[in-house]
């Protein structure tokens, strides 16, 4: 039986279930250990979401900050903000700091030692602090700031109140039976082979844990793991925690045109050059981490590029396994032309029709000979705008999944049974017509395409260069924008190469200085590119020209950002410039509609 329950009723139910009114719609729960002033309150980059359901697009406007006296803000996770568990800043050189470092090292175990001297502030703590201290349009952290689709919320409520199944106790450690069966059914279609739900699927707490456990089961000290650069920064330390050595293979940025004599820059695309990959492969190569669609660039690896990777796997030897991170696979907003034109995709088992729900995405494990060499990793958070649900999974041959099953009980007994049951109910509903589209996935693609275009138009008008998605495949919900000359020149010179312990190498290069200046003085928060590069490459200047900007935000947030962006090249954030920004926003909306 399917029911439709308003979000306000869900909140009331959760409040009564938890037995405390502070969990209701009136108050936001802030753990006492995170309370404090400014950047010390709990959080991260996130705007809050209202507890009542909204109109057709199911979006919620950003909530006011606590200092404004309005609604409480639902803050982002501690990982991407400032909280009591942040590492101590030991960047000082005084005797007290030296003693503190020695005290820390005395109690360090092997895992902490593998992370090295990473005890100071990070890009996430730094820009989390800035988001708290300044009134900004926050395009920093990659999580949607609207509610999940109603059918997902309904599935959660149904799962929670189902007295017949009562999914409130432990479930199977390797994955709730109803969920692994749903995942096996879907991946059997995606990969063109029958997937065994009990032996070839493993459910984890988010995709990050799926990656962590996969690396823990594969890597021995001295093993090497290939990372394509730029990369999602989580990968580096997960490789180190497993005892491995990251080996970076830089993607090459190719501009569409030569930069103009007047200093104008163009967009371009990031490509994988097989020569660079082959040069990095050795007998020590144990794994290659592939992320497509790619964070931070938005790149979609083409079938040809995946072929290069498959060749490298074979050349590395039988020990080499690909970890294919596919969390953005349902957000391919600009599919590769080869995938649009070819409805029958060759796999290890022959041919199969492409699933309409993931048009444009190539599952690496579907390539000839790659099923036995691949662990496919994904999650529900990005797809259903529910990053707090924290359900991820691994899919692969039993020989690679069994070791993950073996480790799981020692990490946690199981992922949340209620959330797993909710997702099992939501998955088939997502295949049904939704908001005038053939499926929820098609709706999601259309929604993100519109938001991408809205933000990209604002960035171009402000002086950034962005990809041309008619020429380059694209996916995910980030724009890796190139900094134009006028914008670079507008950054106060004293900010560039200024000391900053959170920045790579301890200095704010151009990308960092620009993002910090925009947050502190211009009212928009983006993320510098340097944390997505190896320290050596960042210090060489490889990241100087780029910033990462998220468009998984409400239209109101993007429009506020558009107004702020128009003030970058001179001017101020005064009322008159705000009026000009509003006029620019109207122009942007007209261009997107056209």
N, C-alpha and C positions, 0 to 999 in steps of 0.2 A: 504494500500500500504506500502511495506517495502522498506526502503532506507538504503544505507550504506554510512556513512559520516565519513571521516577521523577525527581523534581527533584534528588535527591542524585546520581543518575547523570549528569544534565545538568551539575551543578556540576563533577563529576569530569572530564567530557568537556571543559568549557570550560577547566578548569585545565590539562589536558594539551595542549590546543590552543594555549594561550597560552604554554606552556613555562615556567611559574613556579608553584611551589606556593603562593605568597602569594595567588593568585587563587582558591584552593579554598575549601572550607567552613570551614576553621579560622581563616582570617585575612581581615579586611576591608581592602581596598586604600584607603589614605589617601595621596594625593599629598603628597610632602614639602613642597611650597609651602603646603599647607593645615594642616600639623601645628601644634599649639600647645595651650595650655591653655584650658579653659573654652569660650567661644564661638568660639575660633579653629580648632576642629577641623572642617575640611571642610564643615560641613554646614548643616542647616536644621532644619525642624521635625520631620523624619520619625522614626517608630519603625522599627527594623530589621525584617526579615522572616527567619524561620528558613529554612534551606535544605532542610529535609525537608518532604515533602508532608503536609498535615494532613487532617482529617476532612471530612465531607460538604460543608460550606460552603467548603472550600478556603481557610480563613483561617489566618493565622499570628499568634501572640501577639507583643506587642511585645518586642523584645530589651532586655536591661539595658543601661544606659549603660556606657561604658568604665570610669568611676570605680567601678562596682560590682564589677568583677572578673569579670563574666559574659561572654556572647557579645559580639562587636563589633557596633556599630550600623551599619546601612546608611543613611548620611545622605542627606538631601534635596539637591537641586541647589544649587550656589553662589548662584544667583539668589535663593533664598529662605533663605539662611543667612549665615554670616560666614566669609569666606575671604580669602586673600591678594589677590584681585583686587577686593575691595570698594573703592569710591571713598574717597579721603582725606577726613577730616573737616576742612573748612576753615572751621568756624563761629567759630573764635576771632578775636580782633581785634588780636593782638600783631603786632609788626613782622615776626616770623618767619613768621606766617601770611599776612601781606600779601605778603611776598616769594614764598612758596610759590604763592599764587594767581596772581601775575604770571608765575611760571615755568610753571605749567600752561597759562595762556592763551597763552603764547608758542608752544606746540606744538599748540594746538587747531586741528583742521581744521573744515571746514564742518559736518559731522555733529555733532561735539562742541559747537560753538557753538550749534547749533539746540536742543540740550538745555538750554542756559542754565547757571545756577549750581547744578546738581544734583550737588554734590560731597560732600555730607554723608551722615550715616546715613539709612536709610529705615525704613519700618515692617517690612520683611522682615529687614533686618540687626538691628534692635532686638529683634524678637520671636524671631528665630533665636537671638540671644544669650541671651534669657531661657529658651528651651527647653533650652539647654545648661547653664545655671547652676542650674536648679531642677528638682526631680522633679515633672513635670506630666503630667496627662492631656492629650495634645496634640491639640486639635481646630482647629488653625490652618491649616496648608497643605492645599490641595485635591488630595491624591493618596491613592489607596487604600493601606492598609498591610497588604495580603495578596497572595498570589501570583496570577498570572493563571490563568484556567481551564486545566485540564490539556490540552485540545485545542489551545490556543494555544501552550503550552510544547512539546507534541509537534510542532506545525507548525514551530516554530523549530528543533528538533533535526533533524527530517527535512530541512528546507531546508539546514541547515549540513553534513549528511553526505551529501547527494545528489551522488554522484560523476558521475552522468549529466549533470546540469544545471550542477553546480559554480558556484553563484551567489556566488563569492568575488571576482569581478573587477568592474570598472565595468559598469554597465548603462546603458540609455537615460537621458539626462539628464532628460527630461521625465517619466520614470516607467517602472518595470520593466514590460515588456509584460504579464506575467501579472496584475499588480496593476491596471493601468489598465483592463484588460478586465473584471476583476471589479467594479471601481468603476463602470464604464460600465454594466454589466449591472444593478447595483443602482439606480443613479440613473435609469436608463431607467424602472424601475418607480416609483420615488419621484416623479419629475417628469412621468410620463405622456408621454414622448417618447423617441425614439432618441438616445442619447448616443454621440458618436464618441469612442472611447477614445484615439485618437492626437491629436486636435485640440481636444477639449473637456474634457480632464482633465489636471491637472498635479500631480505628486507632489513634496512638499516635506519639509524636516526639521521636522516638527511643524506644527500649525496656526498657531503664532506666525509662522513664516517664510512661510506662505501669506498671512497678513494683511500682513506686511511687504512682500512682493513685489507684492501687489495694490496697496497704497498707492503703492509706488515707481513702478509703471507708470501710475497714474492721476493723481497729484497734481503740480501745479506750484506754485511759490511764489505765495502769495496765495490759493490755493484754500481753501475751507472744507469741513470734514468734521463732520457732525452726530454727536454722541455722546449717547446717552440716559443721564441721570444719576440714580442712581449707575451706575458703569461699571467694567469690569475695567480696572485702572490701567495695564496695558500699552498700551492703545489711545492714550492721550494722547501718549506720547513717540514711538510709531511714526508718528503723524500729523505730529508736529514734525520727525522725522527726514526725512520725505518733503518737508518744506517747507510743509506745510499748517497751517491754523489750526483748532484744535478749537473747535466751537461746541456748547455744552451745552444740551440740552433736558431739563429736570427731569421725571422721572416723579413723579406725585402720590401720596403715601401717604394712603389713605382708611381710617380705623379702622372696624371693624365696628359699634361702638357708641361713644357718647360716653364719655370717661373718667369714672370715678366721682368723687364728691365726696370720697371717702376716699383718693384718690390712685391707685386701681387703674387700670391701663391695659389696653387691649384690643389684640388683633392687628388686622390689616387687610390690604389688598392695594395694590399699586402699579399705577397705571393711567396710560395715555398719553392726554393731553388733546390733541386735534387742533389746538386753537387755539395751544397753545405750540409745536407742531411747525411749523405754518404760519408763525408769526411769525419763526422762525429760518431759514426757507428764503429764499435769494436767488439772484441770477444767479451768485454765486460758489460756490454749493453744488455740490461735485464728487462727494461721496459721503455716504452715510448708513450707519453701522455698526449693524447689528441683531444682537443676541445673544439667542437664544431656544432653549432655556431660558436664563435670565439669571443671570449671576454679577455681583453677589453676592446678589440678592434671592430667587432661585429662581422668579421670575416666568416664566410662559409667556404670551407675547403671543398674544392671541386673533386669530381671523381678521378680526374687525372692526377691531382695532387695526392689523393688517397692511394692511388696506384703507386706513387713514389714511396709512400710510407710502407705499403705492403711489400714492395721489393726490398726495402731496407730491413724489414722484419725477417725476411727470408735470408738476407745476407748476414744478419747478425748471428744467426744460428737458432737452434730449436729452443733455447732458453728465453728468447725475447718475446714479450707479451705486450700488446697494446691495451692501455686503459683509455677507453673512449668515453669522455665526459660529454653527455648529450642533454644537459638540463634545459637547453634552449631550443630543442628540436622542433617544438610546436610554434616557434616564433621565427620562422624563415619568411621574412616579409618581402624579400627579393630573391626568389629561387634561381639557381643556376639555369641558364637556358637549356642546357643539355638534359636537365631533369624534367623541365616542363615539356620538352618535345618528345621525350622517351617515356612512354607509359609502362613499358615492360623493362624491368631492371634485372640484369643478370646477377645471380647469386651463386653460392656454392652448390645449390640444389637445382639450378636451372633458371627459369624465368618466373616472374610473379607480377601481378598488377600492383602499382604503387598505391599505398593506402592514402585516401584523400585527406586524412587527418594530419599527415606529416609531409605534405607535398613539398618537394625541393630538398628534403633532408636525406642524406645517404647514411645509413647505418654501416659503420666500418665493418662490423661482423658479417654483413651480407656479401662482402667482396669474396671472390673465389679464394678458397683456402684459408680465410681469416677467421672463421668461426672458432676453430680450435686454438687460436692465438689471441683472442680478444675477451676482455671483460668489459661489458657495456654498463655504464653508470648513468643513472638519471634520478629524478625526483619529481614530486608533485608541486612543490612550492611555487616555482616560477609560472607553471602552466595554469594553476588555479588561483593565483594571486593570494596564496596562503603560505608564505614562507615560514610562519610559525608552526605549521603542522609538523614539519620536520620528519617526513617519511621519504626515504630514498631506497634505492635498490641496486643490486648487481645482477646481471644476466650473463651467462656464459656456460661453457662446457662444464660438466660435473667435476672434471679434474681440477679446474681452477676455482670453482665455487665451493667445493667441499672444504678446503682449508679455511675459507671465510666462515662457513657454518661452524667449524671447529673453534674458531676464536670468539665468536659472538657471545657465548654465555659468560665469558670472562670480561667482557666490556659492558654489556648490560643484558638482563635476562631477555627482554624483548622491547621493541618499539611499542609505543602506546597502542593498546588493543583497540580502544575506541576510535582513534584516528585511522588506524588501518582499516577497520570495518567501514568507516565513513568513506574512505577513498575507494574501497571496493564497490560501494554503492554508487559513488559519483562517476566512476570511469565509464560505465555503459551509458549513463545519461549524457555525458559529454559528446557522444556520437550522434545524439538526436538533434533535430533542427533547433536552432537557438537564435532569438532576436533577428529573425529574417534571414539567417544564414543556414546552409545545409547542416552544420554542426557547430558546437561551441568552439572547436579549433579554428574553423574558418572565420568565425566572429572575432576570435582573439587576434588572428593575423590581420584582419581588416582594421581592428582597433589600434594595434601597434603601428601599422603602416600610416594611419592618419596622424598619430602622435609623433612619429618619426618625421613626417613631412612638416608638421607644425614647428617643431624645434629646429629642424634643418634650415628652414626658410629664415628663421630668426637668426641663426648662427651665420648664415651667408650674409645677411644684411648687416650684421655687426662687424663682419670682416674676417670671419673664420672660413676655412675651406673644408668642405665635407665630401663624403663619397657621392658619386653619381650612381644611384641604385638602378638606373636603366642600363648601365654598363658593367656594374660590379655586383655580384651576389651579396646579400646581406641578411643577417639574422640577429637574434637577441634584442636587448633593449638599451644598447649603448651606442653613442656616436663618438668615435675617436677623431676629434676635430683637430685640424692643423691650424696653428696660430698664425694669423696674418701679420704683415709687417707693421701696419698701423697700430694694431693691438699691442704687439711686442714693444713698439716705441712708446706706447702710452704708459707702460708700467714704470713707476718711479725707479730711477737708476739705483737708488740706495737700497732697494729691495732685492735686486739681483745679486746673487752670490753672497747674500747676507748670512750670517751664522744662524743655523736652525738645527738643533739636535735631532729632530724628527725626520729631516730630509736625508736622502742618501748622501753619504760623505759628510754630513753635518752642515751643508750649505744649500741655500735655496737657489737652484738654477732657474732658468727662465720659466719653465712650466710650473714649478712650485711657487715662484714669486708671483706669477700671474694669478694663480688660483687663490693664493692667500690675499692678495690685493683685492680681487673681485669679492671675496667673502667679507673682508673687513670694511671696504669702502664703496662697493658697487651693488651689493645686495643680491648676489647670486653665488651659489656654492657648487663648484665642480671639483673633480679630483685630478691632481697632476699625473702625468704619465710615468714619471720616474719609478714609482713603486712596482710597476709592472715589467721593469727591466732589471737585469743583473746589475749589481752595484758598479761593476767595471764599465759596462756599456752606458749606464746613466752618467757616470763621471766623464765619459768620453763625449757626452752631448747627444747620444742617440735619441733620448726622450725629450729634448729641449723644445721641440716644435709641436708637441701634442698635449691635449687634455682629454680626459674621459668624461662624458656627459650622459646622464641617464634620462631616458624619456618614458620610463615606467611611472609616470606621475600624472595627477589629475590635470585637466586642461587649465584649471585655474593656476596651478603651480607653474605650468609651462608658459602661460601668458604673463605671469608675474616675472618669470625669468626673461622672457622676450623684452619686456619693458626695461629691465635692468641691463640687458646686453646692449641695448641701443645707446646706453650712456658710457660705454667703455672708451670710445675714442674721443675723449674730451667731454666737457659738460659736467654736470653734477647730478645728484639724485634729488634735485629740487622739484617743486611742484610743476614748474614749466617744462622741465625735461621729462617729468612723469607724463604730462599731457602729450608730449611728442612721442613717448614710448607707447602710449595707448593708441595713438594714430598709427604707429608702425604695426602694432598688434592687429589692428583692423586690416591693414594691407596684407599682413601675413596670412590671416584667415581667408581673405579673398583669393590669394594665390593658391592656398591649399585646396580650396573648393574647386578652383579652375583646374 
